[in-house]
Amino acid sequence: MLRGTITLLEEFEEELGSEKIGNTHELRALGSDLKKRLDTVSGLLDVLEKQGWRWTTGARDITLYKDITKKDAEKELATLHIPEGIISFD
């Protein structure tokens, strides 16, 4: 069983904890970016579910599972036009 991870919130936590957010405009922009990321990942999960992938949420990530080799998974993701690097494999 191959396990993959899509990191969702790590970058946003770092940005929120930095001194880059100094006003409500910047905070709203960060929220907008997060919504776009969640919408993109949700669309990718729709595609992956149709190919037999299962997924679950964690505190900051999405964990994906499928009975497939890493090499075959990489080929499948390329065929499905899933952006390279969005899923990391253990």
Buried (B, 14 or more C-beta within 10 A) or exposed (E): EBEBBBBBBEBBEEBBEEEEBEEEEEEEEBEEEBEEBEEEBEEBBEEBEEBEBEBEEEEEBBBBBBEBEEEEBBEBBEEEEBEEEBBEEE
